[in-house]
Amino acid sequence: AEQKAGAQLKKLICTAPNFQIEFKKNLGVIVSRAEDGKISKQDKSDCINKARNIVKPNESKILHVIPLQYRVDGKEVSNPVGIDGTHLEVDAGFVLGDSNNLSDVTRCFDDHSLESLGFIYDGLSHSELMLSKEDRQVGSLLLDIGGYFTKASYFINNVMSLSTILPIGGEAITSDIATCLKVTIPEAERLKIIYGTPLISDVESSEVIKITTREGVKTIKKRLLSQIIEARVDELIKLIKKQLGDVFVDAKSITLTGESAQLSGLGQFVESRFNKKLKET
């Protein structure tokens, strides 16, 4: 990083480790004590802290607090400050990280004389790069498919209202290919990159490819490779739908990112399974 930047690194902001990241929601409620009968900035802060104090487990650290919706005397408002009323509620989202994991990473920085300015959940940081302000406002789903994890984050009203991490990524597809075809992991990765696609219908039934197994070179139908890939990708999509609930119905668009999102035909496959238009980036 220092070589590419042409500068010596002293301070940094780090993405939080994907292990044991959680997204939770909680409710905060207060009664305003403002003498003028209007909700104050202090009321707003106190309300968020009410939700914050309830949700935090002992073994977790709060990385982000995301106010999702305010209500003053039962009426929804975008910003409660200055609104006439006495009862303030906030639905808040919390991104939680494992305290031990975060401490271990911070210790690594300290050992190398690097000052950590904090952690950020990359579901949020990626959205700044991959989604427009309009995308985040109207309702968009960001799918980040990496080697070992897939992150699915939903943005609406310019905030991340839901996010989940699944322990499945491109390496799972490679492992399936290696197991089913009895080839090494490097050979499975080669087959996935060069010939792989989850779109079985796009592969001619007569098309064949050569693979190098532990028993020597063999010829197989290319459709067999696609069937292996399709099964794992389909499982991933079903898990995302299960985790997100009705969100995938509400989303106006889907954006794919991540190293494993480069798999040939994956965009079209995701469109067909979600019945949504994939946003080009």
BAVOBA-67057 format. One record per atom (N, C-alpha, C, O): residue in one letter; x, y, z. Coordinates in steps of 0.05 Angstrom, whole numbers, plus 5000, padded with zeros to 4 digits. Atoms other than C-alpha are relative to their C-alpha. Layout:
<rs>
aXYZ
...
</rs>
This chain:
<rs>
a501749765000
a500050005000
a501750255000
a501250444986
e498249774999
e505750485017
e501450044974
e501750274965
q498649985026
q509350324952
q498250124979
q499050294964
k501949905020
k503150454910
k499250295005
k498850444986
a500849734993
a501351084947
a502450204998
a502050444996
g497749825000
g508451354947
g500350165025
g501350395025
a499949854974
a507851555020
a500249795023
a499549565020
q499750184977
q509451265088
q497550015017
q496650235024
l502550024985
l503451025127
l500550045030
l502349915042
k499849964971
k502651285198
k497349965014
k497249855036
k502750024988
k495151305211
k498249854980
k498549884956
l501750155019
l489650865182
l497349955012
l496949955037
i502650104992
i482350675184
i499749724988
i500249694964
c500050285008
c481349925179
c497149894997
c495449965014
t502650145001
t475449515155
t499949795022
t502049665027
a500250194978
a472849075210
a500149714990
a499049664969
p499950285008
p474348325207
p497149894997
p495349955012
n502650105006
n468447945177
n498949805021
n496549755023
f500850204980
f468347435234
f498350135021
f499150325034
q501849924979
q462547535281
q499050294999
q498650425019
i501249745004
i460048185252
i496949965001
i495949774989
e502950024998
e452648295269
e498750264994
e499850485000
f501649765004
f447348785248
f497449965016
f495949775011
k502450024983
k441948895301
k498450265000
k499550474994
k501749774997
k436149365310
k498950025028
k498449825041
n501249974974
n433449665373
n498550275002
n498850444985
l501749774996
l428550185398
l500950175024
l501450065045
g499549814978
g430050805440
g497650185003
g496550284984
v502449834994
v424551195475
v500750195023
v501850105043
i499649824978
i424951825517
i497650195001
i496050224982
v501949784997
v420352375544
v501650265001
v503350295018
s498549755001
s422953065526
s499450175025
s497250185035
r500249824977
r424253555583
r500350294992
r500650475008
a499649725010
a425054165539
a497650185008
a495350105005
e502049824989
e421354755568
e498250124977
e495950204983
d501549875022
d419155025499
d498149804986
d496749884967
g501850205012
g415454375482
g500949894973
g499449764959
k498950105025
k419954225422
k502349805006
k503749835026
i497950194997
i424653645413
i502750134995
i503150274974
s497449875002
s431853875424
s502149814989
s501749574987
k497750175008
k438653625399
k500849815022
k501549585016
q499350174978
q439953355468
q498049775002
q498849545009
d502050215000
d433352965465
d500749794979
d500549544984
k499350185022
k435552665399
k502449825008
k502349585003
s497750154991
s442252455428
s499349815022
s500249585022
d500850184977
d439152175492
d498449764990
d498749545000
c501650215010
c434251765451
c501749784987
c501249544991
i498250195013
i439751445409
i501549855021
i502049615019
n498550134978
n443651305473
n498349795015
n499449595025
k501850194987
k437550955502
k500149734985
k500349524996
a499950245016
a437550465444
a502849885001
a503149635002
r497250094999
r445150415446
r500649855026
r502049645025
n499450134975
n445350225519
n498749725003
n499749555018
i501550254998
i440449655509
i501349784984
i501449554992
v499450205020
v443449305449
v502849875003
v503249664993
k497250085001
k450849225465
k500549765018
k500349785043
p499250224984
p452948525488
p502850045012
p504350215001
n497449954987
n459048475534
n502349934982
n504450064983
e497750095017
e463348115482
e500150154973
e501850094957
s500149865025
s461548595426
s500650305003
s500250415025
k499549715001
k463649305407
k498350124978
k498150014956
i501649865020
i459049785371
i501850154981
i503350334989
l498449875020
l462249995306
l498550244988
l499750454983
h501649795012
h456550415278
h497250015012
h496149805018
v502749964991
v450050705303
v498550144977
v499450364969
i501449895023
i445050835247
i497150065006
i495549875008
p502949934996
p438551215262
p498449944975
p499050054954
l501550085023
l433450905216
l497350154997
l496550224975
q502549865001
q426951255234
q499450135027
q499650005048
y500849864976
y424651775284
y496950035001
y495750044980
r502849954997
r417651865312
r499650205024
r500750165045
v500749814979
v415052455352
v497049985005
v495450034988
d502850054992
d408652305390
d498649824980
d496349864973
g501150205018
g407651715343
g500150074970
g499449904954
k499949915028
k408652115278
k502849984990
k504750095002
e497350035012
e414551935233
e501050264990
e499650424976
v498749765010
v419452495219
v502949934992
v504049745003
s497350065009
s426152515184
s502150115020
s504249995024
n498349884980
n429352975236
n498250125022
n496750305016
p501949924979
p425853075303
p500750285013
p498950395026
v499249764987
v429753695325
v498250244992
v498050294968
g501749775005
g425154295331
g497049944996
g495450124992
i502850095004
i418753885323
i498550025027
i499649955048
d501649994976
d413154025374
d499349715008
d498349554992
g500750264989
g412153415419
g501549945025
g503450085032
t498750084975
t414153055482
t501249724999
t503349675012
h499050285001
h415152315465
h501649964974
h500649994952
l498250055023
l421052145419
l500849715000
l501749605020
e499150275004
e422551465391
e501949994977
e501850154958
v498250045023
v428151225346
v500349704996
v500949555015
d499250275008
d429050565309
d502850024991
d503450164971
a497149985006
a436550475307
a501249744992
a500549535003
g498550245008
g441049985271
g502850025011
g504050235013
f497350014988
f447649765302
f501649794985
f500849564981
v498150205011
v453649435269
v501949935023
v503350115034
l498450094977
l457149025322
l502349824991
l502049664973
g497650165006
g464148725319
g500949865025
g500549955047
d499050154977
d467448205363
d502350165013
d504350225000
s498049844986
s471548575416
s502849884998
s504850024995
n497450135000
n477148055417
n501350024973
n503750084971
n498949975027
n478048065341
n501050284995
n503250324984
l499249725004
l478248825340
l502550075016
l504250215006
s497649954983
s483348835397
s502549874988
s504649994989
d497750135012
d487748335361
d501150164976
d503550184973
v499249845023
v487848755298
v501450265009
v503450344998
t498849754990
t489249395337
t502849955011
t504650115008
r497450074989
r494949045372
r502149964978
r504450044982
c498250035023
c498048865305
c500950284990
c503350314983
f499349735009
f497849605285
f502050125020
f504050245012
d498249894980
d501049805351
d502849884998
d504850025001
d497450135002
d506649295341
d501650114976
d504150094976
h498749895024
h508249635274
h500050315000
h500350444980
s500049714996
s507750345302
s498150154981
s498750364971
l502149885017
l501350495263
l497750085019
l496949935036
e502249904984
e495950915294
e497349944987
e496850044965
s502650065010
s488950645284
s498050215007
s497750285031
l502149804996
l483551175275
l497349885004
l495350025008
g502550134996
g478150655281
g499449794979
g501049754961
f500850215019
f474450115244
f497450084986
f495950244996
i502449955015
i469150145190
i499049744988
i500649574979
y501250245013
y464349605165
y500150054970
y499150254961
d499649945028
d466049525092
d497449994984
d497450074960
g502649975013
g458649445074
g499350294997
g498050374977
l500549715002
l458350195088
l502050134982
l501350304965
s498049875017
s464950385056
s499749934971
s500150114954
h500550085027
h463449994993
h497750154987
h497750214963
s502449865011
s456750334986
s500750284991
s499550384972
e499249735009
e460251014981
e501349994973
e501250184958
l498650035026
l464250744922
l498149904978
l498349984955
m501550165020
m459050304887
m497250114995
m496050064974
l502749915003
l452350654899
l499950304998
l501450445011
s500549715002
s449951344878
s498350085024
s497149925038
k501849904979
k446251794927
k497149924994
k495649865013
e502850085008
e439851634888
e499649705007
e497449635017
d500350284994
d441150884896
d499549965030
d497749815037
r500250034971
r441950954971
r497350115011
r496450045032
q502549874991
q435651374975
q497549834993
q495849805010
v502450135009
v430650964935
v499849715008
v497649595008
g500050284992
g432650264958
g501649824982
g500749754960
s498250165017
s438549864931
s501349785017
s501949825041
l498750234987
l441649194949
l502849984989
l503349964965
l497250035008
l449249144948
l501049735009
l501049665032
l499050274995
l452048444942
l503049994995
l503950044972
d497150025001
d459448374957
d500849715003
d500849605025
i499350294999
i461747674938
i503049974999
i504250014978
g497250034998
g468747544961
g500949714998
g499449544990
g498950285001
g473146924967
g498749825021
g498049595015
y501050174978
y470446685034
y497450105012
y496049955026
f502549894988
f464647145052
f498450144979
f499550254959
t501849835017
t458647465018
t498550185019
t497250105038
k501449804984
k455848105047
k497750114983
k498150194960
a502349895013
a448848325029
a498950235017
a498250195040
s500849764985
s446949035049
s497950154985
s498050194961
y502249865012
y440549415036
y500050295009
y500250355033
f499949714995
f440450175031
f497450134991
f496450084969
i502449845007
i434250625033
i500050255018
i500950245041
n500049744986
n433151345054
n502850095009
n503250225029
n497249934997
n440651425049
n501449885024
n503449985034
v498750144978
v442250945106
v499949704994
v498349604979
m499950305002
m444050205111
m498049905021
m498549915045
s502150094982
s437649915140
s500349705008
s499049615027
l499750284994
l439849185139
l502549904987
l503249984964
s497650125012
s446148775127
s500549735013
s499849685036
t499550274990
t448248055134
t502549894986
t503149964963
i497650125010
i454647655124
i499749704999
i499049585020
l500250295003
l454546945097
l502849884995
l504349994979
p497350125003
p460646485102
p500349834975
p501249604976
i499850135026
i460246295028
i501050204980
i500050424979
g498949825021
g464246584971
g501149834977
g500449604974
g498950135023
g468246404910
g501649755007
g501849574991
e498450244992
e472645914948
e498349765004
e499249534999
a501850224997
a466645484963
a499449874973
a499249634970
i500550105027
i465245424888
i502449844991
i502149624979
t497550145007
t472545234876
t500249735014
t500949535001
s499850254985
s472244714931
s498049794989
s498749554988
d502050195011
d465844404902
d501049884974
d500749644969
i498950105026
i469144344833
i502249805005
i502249594992
a497850184994
a475344024863
a498949735010
a500049525003
t501150254988
t471143514902
t498549844979
t498949604977
c501750155019
c466143334847
c501649894976
c501049674967
l498550095024
l471243284790
l502649865008
l504049774990
k497650134990
k476843004834
k502550124987
k504349994977
v497649855010
v481843544814
v501150165023
v499950185044
t498749844979
t486643974854
t498650275001
t497150354983
i501249734996
i484544654881
i501050194978
i499450344967
p499149825022
p489045024830
p498649944973
p497950124958
e501350085025
e485944624773
e497050085001
e495950174980
a502849924997
a478944754800
a499750304996
a497850394983
e500149705003
e480445504803
e500350074970
e499050254960
r499649955029
r482945484731
r497549944984
r496850104967
l502450075014
l476745134707
l497850205005
l496350274987
k502149804993
k472245624744
k500450264985
k498550384974
i499449745013
i475746234715
i499749994970
i498550174958
i500050015029
i476445994643
i497349904989
i496450014969
y502450125012
y470145574632
y497550035017
y495349985008
g502250004981
g465745694693
g497850204994
g498350434986
t502449835001
t458645974690
t497749865014
t497549625011
p502450134989
p452245844729
p497749984980
p495649864987
l502250005021
l448145934665
l500249754983
l501449754962
i499950265014
i447245214644
i498850024972
i499749894954
s501449985026
s442445414588
s501850134978
s501250104955
d498249875019
d448145814555
d502249814990
d503749884972
v497950195007
v452545194549
v498849794981
v496849664988
e500950205019
e451744744488
e500349725012
e502349665025
s500050274988
s450044024508
s502349834989
s503249645003
s497850165012
s455543764462
s502750115006
s504749985000
e497449884994
e461044224487
e501549855021
e500449785042
v498450154981
v466743874522
v502550175007
v503450344991
i497549884992
i472944104560
i501949795012
i501049585020
k498150194989
k479343764583
k500750095028
k501250335033
i499249944972
i480943724657
i502349825008
i502549594998
t497850164990
t487043474694
t499349905028
t499350055047
t500750124975
t484942994749
t502549875013
t504649875002
r497850144987
r489142614799
r500849744985
r502949634989
e499650255016
e488542024751
e501050064972
e501449874956
g499149935026
g490642414690
g498050184986
g496150274998
v501749825015
v487542834635
v497449864991
v497549634981
k502550115008
k480142714622
k498350214985
k498950454986
t501949825014
t474643004578
t497349985013
t496249765017
i502750004988
i468043214609
i498250204985
i499250374971
k501949805011
k461743574587
k500350265015
k500450265040
k499949744987
k462244314601
k497650055018
k497850205038
r502549974984
r455144284627
r500349895028
r499150005047
l499550114973
l457543854685
l501350215018
l500550235041
l498749794985
l462044414708
l498050225007
l498050325030
s502049804995
s456344914701
s497949915021
s497050075037
q501950104980
q451644464742
q501250025028
q499750085047
i498749974974
i456644454799
i500050285010
i499350345033
i499949724992
i457345204799
i497250105005
i496750255025
e502849914997
e449845324790
e498849925027
e497450075039
a501150104975
a448144904851
a501050175024
a499450235041
r499049854978
r452745294897
r499150294999
r498350415020
v500949725003
v450845984870
v497050025007
v496250215020
d502950004994
d443445804874
d499649985031
d497850115042
e500250024971
e444445604947
e500650275013
e499350355032
l499349744989
l447846274961
l497750204997
l497150345016
i502249825004
i442046664930
i497749945019
i496450125029
k502250084982
k436946274971
k500650085028
k498850175043
l499249924973
l440846415035
l499750305003
l498850395024
i500249714999
i441147155019
i497050085003
i496350255019
k502949944998
k433547175007
k498949935027
k497350085038
k501050084974
k432346805072
k500950205021
k499350275039
q499049824980
q436747275112
q498850284998
q498350415018
l501049735004
l433947915081
l497050025001
l495950245004
g502949994999
g426647725082
g498850144976
g499450084953
d501549865021
d422248205043
d501750224986
d500850344967
v498349785011
v428048685028
v500549964970
v500450154955
f499450045029
f429648354961
f497650064982
f497950114958
v502449925015
v422448484940
v499950304997
v499150414976
d500249715000
d422949224958
d502350134984
d501950364975
a497649885012
a429849344927
a499450084971
a498249924956
k500449905027
k429549764863
k502249904981
k501849874957
s497850105017
s436349504838
s501949845017
s501949855042
i497950164987
i442149044855
i502650084988
i502950104963
t497349945009
t449449214850
t501949775010
t501949715034
l498150214994
l454748664848
l502850115003
l503650284986
t497249924998
t461848764873
t501449775014
t500249575022
g498450214988
g467548334900
g501449844980
g500649824957
e498350165018
e472847884871
e498449784985
e498849744961
s501450235012
s468247294859
s497650084983
s496449914970
a502249905017
a462947734826
a500750004970
a499050054953
q499049995027
q467247694763
q499449744985
q500049714961
l500650255013
l464846984749
l498150044976
l496150184979
s501549975025
s462146944678
s497149925004
s496549705014
g502950064999
g454546984675
g498750045027
g496350005030
l501249974973
l453647124749
l498050225001
l495950195014
g501949774999
g450247794737
g497349924989
g495249985001
q502650095012
q444947484691
q498649805019
q496249805021
f501250204982
f443946914741
f498750145024
f496450075031
v501149854977
v442847404799
v497550144992
v495550145007
e502449865010
e437947804757
e497649814998
e495449885006
s502250195003
s433847184742
s499049905026
s496649855029
r500850114974
r433746934814
r498650225017
r496850155032
f501249794985
f431947614844
f497850144985
f496250294996
n501949875017
n427647834785
n500350315002
n498450465003
k499349724997
k431248504791
k502150084979
k503649914970
k498049905018
k435348934744
k502650045014
k502750175035
l497449964989
l442748904758
l501150264990
l501150334967
k498949735007
k445949594761
k502849974990
k504549855004
e497250005010
e452149674718
e501750205015
e500850425020
t498149834986
t458149964754
t502750004986
t504550144995
</rs>
